[in-house]
Amino acid sequence: MFGLEAKHVVITGAGGGIGRSLVSAFRQAGARVTACDRDADLLAGLDGVDTSVFELTDRDATTAAMATIIARSGAPAAIIGNAGFTRAETMAHVTPEVWDSEIAINLTGTYNLVAPALGPMIAAGGGSIVLVSSVNGLQHFGNPAYSAAKAALNAYARALAVENGRDGIRANCICPGSVRTPAWDHRIAKDPGLLAEVAKYYPLGRLVTPEEVANTAIFLASPLSGGITGLSIAVDAGLTAGNLRFVREILGG
């Protein structure tokens, strides 16, 4: 029903928590998946896919990898830019080195990925670019450098949508709220009860699952969303709809 049967889909950060759900969802939809990550070990156990190992922040390596991928499997019908990373939790943790690193990983790496594929995608009739951003790109929830990169990622998707729409390119961002992936492990190690506390901020009373992010990517990559481009869609269990704790504890308390 998704119109992705035999379509070539490139997914970055494919070895992570959300990445593996993305790979699984697109495979179930019948797509031909190229799973990309910076460490071959992270891609272990991903069956039925082509793989590519490169570092997104290395522009030359990424350009070469995309050329190889396209020569092997054709221009992608969809690119899912999922790779991302942060450790600088508050402004006090942001140094010049941290700033450069988190901007490079979360923003410039996506440009490095998309730029060499854009021409071949247009020549093949167009396609969908889906970038995994964050609610941090919509409002501030900490992680300042990461948040700045994700806000810029939303703007980059809008630029692609506006300037390349006539070329058949659609571009959208998914902005997940908190998702239980290994990225939370270092926080949970310090506070085992943390996720129960985090859930109190979410109107649905829980965190978003990796599968829910993947399902949204399937929709945005497919012809079912053919009229949607240039949007940043929050998949956040209601976090950005309003301040639940304020309503409960201040107004209702």
C-alpha positions in Angstrom: 0.0 0.0 0.0 3.0 2.4 0.5 4.2 2.3 -3.1 7.8 1.5 -2.0 8.1 -2.0 -3.5 11.6 -2.4 -5.0 12.3 1.3 -4.5 15.9 2.1 -3.4 16.1 3.7 0.0 19.3 4.9 1.7 19.2 5.1 5.5 22.0 6.6 7.6 22.6 5.8 11.3 21.1 2.5 10.4 22.8 0.6 13.2 21.3 2.7 16.0 18.0 2.2 17.9 15.8 4.3 15.5 18.0 3.2 12.5 17.3 -0.5 13.0 13.6 0.2 13.2 13.8 2.2 10.0 15.6 -0.6 8.2 13.0 -3.1 9.4 10.0 -0.9 8.4 11.3 -0.1 4.9 12.2 -3.8 4.3 8.7 -4.8 5.3 7.4 -2.2 2.9 9.3 -4.0 0.1 12.1 -1.4 -0.4 15.6 -2.2 -1.4 17.6 -0.8 1.5 21.1 0.5 1.7 22.0 0.7 5.4 24.8 3.2 6.2 26.8 3.8 9.4 30.2 4.8 10.4 31.1 1.5 12.1 30.7 -1.8 10.3 30.0 -3.5 13.7 26.9 -1.4 14.1 25.4 -2.9 11.0 25.9 -6.5 12.1 22.8 -8.6 12.0 21.0 -6.4 9.4 20.0 -9.1 6.9 18.6 -8.5 3.4 20.2 -5.1 2.9 23.2 -3.6 1.2 25.6 -1.8 3.6 28.0 1.1 3.3 30.4 2.2 6.0 31.6 5.9 5.9 31.9 8.9 8.2 29.3 11.6 7.3 31.6 14.4 8.6 34.2 13.4 6.0 32.9 15.1 2.9 35.1 13.3 0.5 34.4 9.9 2.0 30.7 10.5 1.9 30.7 11.8 -1.7 32.7 8.7 -2.7 30.4 6.4 -0.8 27.2 7.9 -2.3 28.7 7.5 -5.8 29.4 3.8 -5.1 25.9 3.3 -3.7 24.2 5.0 -6.7 26.4 3.1 -9.2 25.4 -0.2 -7.5 21.8 0.3 -6.7 20.6 3.4 -8.7 19.6 6.8 -7.5 17.6 6.6 -4.2 13.9 7.1 -4.4 14.2 8.1 -0.7 17.0 9.3 1.6 16.4 8.9 5.3 19.0 11.1 7.1 18.9 9.6 10.6 22.4 9.8 11.9 22.8 12.1 14.9 24.6 12.5 18.2 24.8 14.7 21.3 26.5 14.6 24.7 26.7 18.3 25.7 23.5 18.5 27.8 23.5 22.1 28.9 25.2 25.4 27.8 27.9 24.8 30.5 29.0 21.7 28.6 29.4 23.5 25.2 33.0 24.2 24.3 34.2 25.3 20.9 35.3 21.8 20.2 31.9 20.4 21.2 30.1 23.0 19.1 32.1 22.1 16.0 31.6 18.4 16.5 27.9 18.4 17.1 27.2 20.8 14.2 29.3 18.6 12.0 27.6 15.4 12.9 24.0 16.6 13.1 23.9 19.2 10.3 26.9 19.3 8.0 27.0 15.5 7.7 23.4 15.6 6.3 24.4 18.1 3.7 27.4 15.9 2.8 25.0 13.0 2.3 22.2 14.8 0.4 24.3 17.0 -1.9 25.9 14.3 -4.1 22.6 12.4 -4.4 20.4 15.3 -5.3 21.4 15.5 -9.0 21.0 11.8 -9.6 17.6 11.8 -7.8 16.4 14.7 -10.0 17.6 13.0 -13.1 15.7 9.8 -12.1 12.5 11.8 -11.7 12.7 13.0 -8.1 12.3 11.4 -4.7 11.7 12.0 -1.0 14.2 13.3 1.5 13.3 12.6 5.1 15.5 14.0 7.8 15.3 12.9 11.4 15.5 16.1 13.4 14.2 16.6 16.9 11.7 18.5 19.1 14.9 20.3 20.2 14.9 22.0 16.8 11.4 23.4 17.6 11.7 24.4 21.3 14.6 24.3 23.8 14.9 21.2 25.9 18.6 21.3 26.5 21.6 20.1 24.4 22.3 23.6 22.9 24.6 22.7 20.1 22.5 19.7 19.0 19.4 21.9 19.2 21.0 24.5 17.0 22.0 21.9 14.4 18.5 20.3 14.4 16.8 23.7 13.9 19.1 24.3 11.0 18.3 20.9 9.7 14.6 21.9 9.6 15.5 25.0 7.6 17.6 22.9 5.2 14.6 20.6 4.5 12.5 23.7 3.8 15.1 25.0 1.4 15.2 21.7 -0.5 11.4 21.6 -0.6 11.1 25.1 -2.0 14.0 25.2 -4.4 13.8 21.6 -5.7 10.1 21.0 -5.6 9.7 21.5 -9.3 12.4 18.9 -9.8 10.2 16.3 -8.1 12.0 16.5 -4.7 10.0 16.5 -1.5 11.8 17.1 1.8 10.4 16.9 5.3 11.7 16.5 8.9 10.6 14.2 11.6 11.0 15.8 15.1 10.9 13.0 17.7 10.5 13.6 21.3 12.3 11.4 23.8 12.8 7.9 22.3 14.1 5.0 24.3 17.3 4.1 22.5 20.9 3.4 23.6 21.4 7.2 23.5 19.7 7.3 26.9 22.0 4.7 28.5 24.5 7.1 30.0 21.7 9.1 31.7 19.9 6.0 33.0 23.1 4.7 34.4 23.1 7.7 36.7 19.4 7.6 37.5 17.6 4.2 36.9 14.2 5.9 37.5 14.8 8.6 35.0 12.4 7.5 32.2 9.4 7.3 34.5 10.1 10.9 35.5 10.5 11.9 31.8 7.2 10.3 30.9 5.4 12.8 33.2 6.1 15.6 30.7 4.3 13.7 27.8 0.5 14.0 27.4 0.4 10.4 26.2 2.2 9.4 29.4 5.0 7.6 27.6 7.9 8.0 25.3 7.7 7.6 21.6 8.9 4.3 20.2 11.5 3.8 17.4 8.8 2.0 15.5 6.6 5.1 15.6 9.4 7.2 14.1 10.0 4.6 11.4 6.3 4.5 10.5 6.3 8.3 10.1 9.3 8.0 7.8 7.5 5.3 5.7 4.6 7.7 5.3 6.8 10.7 4.3 8.9 8.6 1.9 5.8 7.1 0.2 3.4 8.5 -2.4 0.8 8.6 0.4 2.3 11.9 1.4 2.7 13.2 -2.1 1.3 16.6 -1.3 3.4 17.1 1.8 6.8 18.9 1.6 8.8 21.4 3.7 7.3 20.4 7.0 8.8 19.5 10.4 6.5 17.0 11.9 6.6 16.4 15.7 6.3 12.7 16.6 6.5 13.4 20.3 3.6 11.9 22.3 2.2 15.4 22.6 5.2 17.2 24.2 5.1 20.3 22.0 1.3 20.6 22.2 1.6 22.2 25.6 3.0 22.0 29.1 1.2 19.1 30.8 3.1 19.5 34.1 2.2 23.2 34.3 -1.5 22.4 33.8 -1.4 19.5 36.4 0.9 20.9 39.0 0.3 24.7 38.9 -3.2 25.1 37.5 -4.6 21.9 38.8 -2.6 21.6 42.0 
